[in-house]
Amino acid sequence: MIAARDYRPIPKSSRLKKSRRASPTYSLVNSRKIAKMSSNQDKVYYYLQFLLFINKVSATFAFFLVTLTLGVYGWTVRVPSLWSQEFRKLTKLQQEERYLVGANEVLKHQLAQQAEKPEVGLTQLHPKDLIFLPDVKVVPLSVTDATISNQGTPWVAEAPIAY
């Protein structure tokens, strides 16, 4: 560090005129002399800006690439595995349905065998015990103009249909 006693202002003749160039960088050569360092700050600055731009673009591209990869993973791996789990549940339910249908048929067969036993007290049907109802002649309803014109309006019940 330079002490205040060693400070000497830069002579006006050696000062740079104002221009578009960046101000020069100085460094200490020894404690009393200050020398100008050669610098390509403008060139380095543009290279740095270009590298920062490339960094931003590549980071954005990497983010979208990771997002796309996760989406493709979900579509190709996760969705089929979920589908196979649901398919296994479906096959299990179908097996249970077949078991229940078989159990229902076994119960029907046992009830039929019990009904044939005389100690149960059930009687067999005889044709003389059957009741026959006479045929009823069905008269078709005639369609009137009033029913055709009311087809566009919905029917609303005045009282509840069920409880």
C-alpha positions in Angstrom: 0.0 0.0 0.0 1.2 3.5 -0.8 1.5 5.9 2.0 0.1 9.4 1.7 3.6 10.8 1.7 4.5 8.9 -1.4 1.5 10.0 -3.4 2.2 12.1 -6.5 -0.6 13.1 -8.9 -0.4 11.9 -12.4 0.9 14.8 -14.6 -1.7 16.3 -16.9 0.3 15.5 -20.0 0.2 11.8 -19.3 -3.6 11.7 -18.6 -5.7 10.3 -21.4 -8.1 12.4 -23.4 -11.7 11.5 -23.0 -12.5 9.0 -25.7 -14.6 6.0 -26.3 -11.9 3.7 -25.1 -12.0 2.4 -21.5 -9.9 4.0 -18.9 -6.5 2.3 -18.6 -5.6 0.1 -15.7 -2.5 0.9 -13.7 -0.5 -1.3 -11.4 2.4 -0.7 -9.1 5.8 -1.6 -10.5 7.6 -0.4 -7.4 6.5 1.9 -4.6 7.2 5.1 -6.5 6.4 4.4 -10.1 3.1 3.6 -11.7 3.1 1.9 -15.1 0.3 1.5 -17.6 -0.8 -2.1 -18.2 -1.9 -3.1 -21.6 -5.5 -4.2 -21.6 -8.1 -5.5 -24.0 -11.0 -4.7 -21.7 -13.5 -4.1 -24.5 -12.6 -7.4 -26.2 -12.8 -9.3 -22.9 -16.1 -7.6 -22.0 -17.7 -8.7 -25.2 -16.4 -12.2 -24.8 -17.7 -12.3 -21.2 -21.2 -11.0 -22.4 -21.2 -13.7 -25.1 -20.3 -16.4 -22.6 -23.0 -15.2 -20.2 -25.5 -15.3 -23.0 -24.4 -18.9 -23.9 -24.8 -19.8 -20.2 -28.3 -18.5 -20.1 -29.4 -20.2 -23.3 -27.8 -23.5 -22.3 -29.4 -23.4 -18.8 -32.9 -22.7 -20.4 -32.3 -25.5 -22.9 -31.3 -27.9 -20.1 -34.4 -27.0 -18.1 -36.7 -27.7 -21.0 -34.8 -30.9 -21.9 -35.2 -32.2 -18.3 -38.9 -31.3 -18.3 -39.3 -33.1 -21.6 -37.4 -36.1 -20.3 -39.6 -36.4 -17.2 -42.7 -36.1 -19.4 -41.5 -38.9 -21.7 -40.6 -41.0 -18.7 -44.1 -40.5 -17.3 -45.7 -41.4 -20.6 -43.6 -44.5 -21.4 -42.8 -45.9 -18.0 -45.2 -44.7 -15.3 -48.4 -44.8 -17.2 -48.0 -48.4 -18.3 -47.1 -49.5 -14.8 -50.2 -47.8 -13.4 -52.2 -49.4 -16.2 -50.8 -52.9 -15.3 -51.7 -52.3 -11.6 -55.3 -51.5 -12.6 -55.4 -54.5 -14.9 -54.3 -56.7 -12.1 -57.2 -55.3 -10.0 -59.6 -56.0 -12.8 -58.5 -59.6 -13.2 -58.8 -60.1 -9.4 -62.3 -58.7 -9.5 -63.2 -61.0 -12.4 -61.9 -64.0 -10.5 -64.0 -62.9 -7.5 -67.0 -62.5 -9.7 -66.5 -66.1 -11.1 -66.2 -67.4 -7.5 -69.4 -65.6 -6.5 -71.3 -66.9 -9.5 -70.1 -70.4 -8.7 -71.1 -70.0 -5.0 -74.5 -68.7 -6.1 -75.1 -71.8 -8.3 -74.0 -74.1 -5.5 -76.5 -72.4 -3.1 -79.3 -72.8 -5.8 -78.5 -76.5 -6.2 -78.6 -77.0 -2.4 -81.9 -75.2 -2.1 -83.3 -77.3 -4.9 -82.2 -80.5 -3.2 -83.7 -79.4 0.1 -87.0 -78.6 -1.6 -87.2 -82.1 -3.0 -87.1 -83.6 0.5 -90.6 -84.4 1.9 -89.8 -83.3 5.5 -89.4 -79.7 4.3 -93.2 -79.5 3.6 -93.1 -78.1 0.1 -95.5 -79.4 -2.5 -95.0 -79.9 -6.2 -96.9 -77.9 -8.7 -99.7 -79.5 -10.6 -101.3 -78.2 -13.7 -104.7 -78.0 -12.0 -103.2 -75.5 -9.5 -102.1 -73.1 -12.1 -104.0 -69.9 -12.7 -104.3 -68.6 -16.3 -105.1 -65.0 -17.0 -107.1 -64.2 -20.2 -105.4 -62.2 -22.9 -106.0 -58.5 -22.7 -106.4 -56.6 -25.9 -104.1 -53.6 -25.9 -105.5 -50.5 -27.6 -102.8 -48.2 -29.0 -103.0 -44.6 -27.9 -103.7 -42.0 -30.6 -101.2 -39.2 -31.0 -102.8 -35.8 -31.0 -101.5 -32.5 -32.1 -101.3 -31.3 -28.5 -98.9 -34.1 -27.5 -96.7 -33.4 -30.5 -96.5 -29.6 -29.7 -95.6 -30.4 -26.0 -92.6 -32.5 -26.9 -90.3 -29.5 -26.7 -91.1 -28.6 -23.1 -89.9 -30.9 -20.2 -92.4 -32.5 -17.9 -92.3 -31.5 -14.3 -94.1 -33.5 -11.7 -96.5 -31.7 -9.4 -95.9 -34.1 -6.5 -92.8 -36.2 -5.7 -92.5 -39.3 -7.8 -90.9 -41.4 -5.0 -90.0 -41.0 -1.4 
